């Protein structure tokens, strides 16, 4: 049996170096040309086929084994977030207002170096391994674009798929996962409450939308707890309230904006209907109107039970039974790997990368934090897990 852990440890310095190069030059959205070029450079000396997406800078790199067989797709994402970095790391972002705060730099580097290990063992596997390097995960639907462009349909079509996502709040080197819903859907909602403006000293001569907006925000929280089954979770957050220009003017309108997370299509549809009803009826009770807009985001990330069970066993064999976590509940963050899982049976698991450096309270900055850091040593586990899943799947 191949010792992927030892091989991953041996190339960890190169993995760290690539991750830091990507981290210094974060790119946003669907166009990540510097990162894509850097990825292609890593495959320059390997015998692979590289397919380039027409709508994005996404790549699918294909590696064939010693004879025909099944095909598996491994995915890593390449884009960063539009936010400042305050980690103080020597390889911090060199571009103001951009940061790899979700670990996509690590995902890309782990996948590249898993490919390098697998290239050494072509004679040991049959079939094809496809490495998907996808931009636009952070709200841009990058996977959906690549799918619509036919990138997953090009032969040989994958029979299974797998991805890892780093998580700083789990012990470094621990792998976690579950079958079924693993991550939530994510929708954005906006409610514009309109009344009639006037002088702040005479609210009775105006129709003040400000307290109405506050009441809608509170009513939405009650709606979540009173109208939805606690075992089919709904998370609704009011994240932004905008209205008014100065202290002595009642504005004509106030805008609320937030996010909605669910783990089932039924709860998602019901929540959309309830948001509309609550906003309209609370507004009407106070002689205001409410315009509700819901922008659909990523669907629920659903792990195929059979593939998740297979990957669970691979992980337990790789890191030991005590270093695999059977996750009891989904992560309420969202992922556009959900689109891939709608087409191909597979799963996404979590890789713990808890850093040794913490603030005095012991707090660990999570993904999407301006202070998010990761334990780079844990990337060796991610490399080995990708390689082990691929070879075991192709051998089955």
Buried (B, 14 or more C-beta within 10 A) or exposed (E): EBEBBEBBBEBBEBBBEBBBBBBBBBBBBBBBEBBBEBBBEBBEEBEBEBBEBEBBBBBBBBBBBEEEBBBBBBBBBBBBBBBEBEBEBEBBBEEEEBBBBBBBBBBBBBBBBBBBBBBEBBEBBBBBBBBBBBBBBBBBBBBBBBBEBEBBEBEBEBBBBBBBBBBBEBEBBBBBBBBBBBBBBBBBBBBBBBBBBBEBEEEEEBBBBBBBBBBBBEBBEEBBEEBBEEEBBBBBBBEEBEBBEEEEEBBBBBBBBBBBBBBBEEBBEBBBEBBBBBBBEBBEEBEBBBBBEBEEBBBBBBBBEEBBBBBBEBBBEBBEEEBBBEBEEBBBBBBBBBBBBBBBBBBBBBBBBBBEEEEEEEEBBBBEBEBBBBBBBBBBBBBBBBBBBBBBBBEE
